[in-house]
Amino acid sequence: MSTTITARIQTLRSHLRSHGLSAYIFPSSDPHHSEYPAEYWKVREWISGFNGSAGTAVVTSDNAALWTDSRYFIAAARQLQDTPFRLMKEGLEDTPSVVQWLASAIPEGSVIGIDAQTVTDDEFRTLEKELKHYGLRLEAAPNPADSLWTGRPAAPLTPVSIQPLRFTGRDVPEKLALIRQAMAGQKADALILTALDEIAWTLNLRGTDVHCTPVFTAYALITASRCRLYIDKVKLTEEVKAHLQEAGVETSGYDTLTHDLNCLSTCHLWADRHHVNHAIFDCLPADCTILSSASPVAMLKAVKHPAEVEGFRRAMLRDGIALVKFLRWLKPAVEAGGESELSICQKLDELRGEQELYRGNSFDTIAGYAAHAAIVHYEATAETDIPLRPEGLLLLDSGAQYDDGTTDITRTIALGPVSEEERHDYTLVLKGHIRLARARFPQGCSGTQLDACARYAMWQEGINYLHGTGHGVGSRLSVHEGPHQIRMNHIPAPLLPGMTVTNEPGIYKEGRHGIRIENTQLILPCLETEFGTFLQFEPLTLCPIDMTPVDRSLLDKEETEWLDSYHRRVYDRLAPLLDDEHRAWLREATRPIEEYHSHYKL
C-alpha cells in the first residue's frame, strides 16, 4: 500500500505543477459536509491511505502531512508508515496547524488549491485569510481526483425509499410548515438544506448512498411556497415520485442547483456558512443577503416525535435480544478456541440479522481485544485480526439500523481473568457512566456543562480520555447526530426533552487495554421547581453491563443502586421475549451486584 501511495503522490505533484499550484489540501468531507461520505468522495483516503473518518491531508512539491484527532493517533501512525505522509496530531501543543505547516513548507507567493465543494464557506474564508497573512494564496481549484483517480467508485445511484408515517410521526407538509415557521421568524425568503440527514428527515425518505447511514445524495431549497429536491432522478421510483408530488415537493437534477441559486435576486437566504460548502456561496448573486446560522432542521430533527421515541424503544428491545444471545455465546466460544475479532463481528451481525426490521449496521463494528482496544476507533481487518483468548478485556462498540430506530452500544467484556489495573480502570469508567446517567440538570444546559460528570472519578487519578462523551442518535438516520453533544470543548446547543444522547466514557492505555461503556439515553422531564424545569436521562439501551471486572469496593451506595436498578430494567424488558435458556443466562447476568460478587467470589 505504501508503494501505491508514494506513486500517487508523485503523479499528484506533476498535476499540481501543470496547474500552477504549490500545494493541495484534501479535507475528509463531501459537498454535504457528511461525517461519512459516499465512496466516490473518499478522496483524502485515496491520496493518503488513511481511512479514519476525520482528517486533512496536505501535499506540496516535496512534503506531505496528515492531520487527525486523538481517536486515530495510533491507527493513523500505522497506516501512514512508509508513506510520504507525516502524522500531525491535532490538539497537541507542539502540532502546527495546516496553515503554519504550509507557511514553513512552501515559499511566499505560492498558490494552494482546494476543492470548494469539500470545504464549508467559513472554513474556506478562514483558511484564505490565514494563508494571506503568510503571503500565500488559496484558490478554489478542481479536485485532482477527478482526473487522477483510476478506478474511482461511481457516484451512487441507488433508489430512495419512503420512511413510513407510523415511524416518523409527522408527514412532509407538517414538517415543511414547522420549517417555514422558523424561516418566518428569521425573515428568510429561502432556506438551503445540504446536510443529507436533514433532507432525508424533512422529506420522510431514506437511501443507501452512504455506508451504514440511510441517506441519499441531494440538496433541497425551501421557500414560503415551494420546496424543491435536487437529486439524480434515476433514484426516484414511481412510489417516491407520488409521495413527493402529494407533499407538494418539486424535483430537479442534482447539478441544477447552482442555476436556481443564481436566480435568487434580492433574496434573504438562510445558509449556514459553518456547514454549507463554499462552492454554493460562490455562485450566489451579489444582492443575495445571507442569514448564516444553524439550519432549523437540526433542532427539529434532534427532538424526537413520540412515534420516533416508541420506534427507538422497539428497536432497542430487538437489539437487546440479539446482544443477550451474543453475550451468552461469547465466553464459551472463546474458551473453545478459534474465535477472533473478525469472527465475533460476523456472529453479532448474524444475530442482529435474525431480528425483524433489521437493515444493517449503523457503523462498522469496533471489536478490539487487549491492546487493540486502546485504539479508540480500531476496526479489525484481515491483516490486524487477532485470536481471542479466555483472559483480558474485549471492547465491543456496535450498532444497528432498524426501520424504526438506530442503536449504538459499547460493552467491555472480561473474557476471563483480568489484571488489577484493568479491574480498577473498568470500575472508574463504570463510575463515570453511572454519574452521568444519574445526573439531573436544568433545561437549557448544554452537554459541555455535564461532561465533567463522566470524567470526575478518573480525573481524581490523573486519567482522561480525548473523545467526546456523548452524541445524539438519529431515528433510522445518522448514528452521530447533532447539534447537541456531551464533550469537554464548548458545544452551546441545549439539551432538551425528547433528545437522544449517548453516554460513553472510556480509558485507553496504549499497548495495554481500552475500556468504554456506552448506552443510548433519552432526555426526559424530571421535576418542576421554583427554579424551573429539571431533566434526567432514561437509558434506552437494554443490555447487561459486565459485572465480573468490577471492583465493588470503589462503588458507593448510589452507584450500586443505579446499577442494580438498570439491570432490573434490562431483565424485566427482555426476559419475556427470550427462551428459557437465554432467560436463565440473563437472570445471572443481571443479579444484584452484591449477590453477584458474593456468588462468584470475585
Protein Blocks (a to p, Z undefined) as FASTA:
>chain_A
ZZmmmmmmmmmmmmmmmnopabdcddfbdfkopabdcfklmmmlmmnopacfbdcddddf
kbccddddfklmmmmmmmmgoiabdcddehiaklccfklmmmmmpcehiacdddfklpcf
klmmmmmmmmmmnopacdddddfklmmmghiacddfbdcddddfklnopafklmmmmmmm
mmmmnopabdcdfbfklmmmmnopacfkbghiacddddddddfkbccddddfklpcfklm
mmmmmnopacddfklmmmmmmmmghiacdddfklpcfklmmmpcfklccdddddfklmmm
mmccfklmmmmmmmmmmmmmmmmmmmmmmmmmmmngoiafklmmmmmmmmmmmpghiabj
fbdcdddehjlmmpmkaccdfkloccdddedjdddddddddfkbccdddddddfbdcdfk
lmmmmmmmmmmmmmmmmpccdehiafklmmmmmmmmmmmnopacfbdfbdcddehiafbd
cfbdcdfbdcfbdcdehiacddddddddehiaccddddddddddfbdcfkbccdddddfb
dcdddfklpcfklpcfklmmmmmmmmmmmmmmmmmmpcfklmmmmmmmmgcfklmmmmno
ZZ
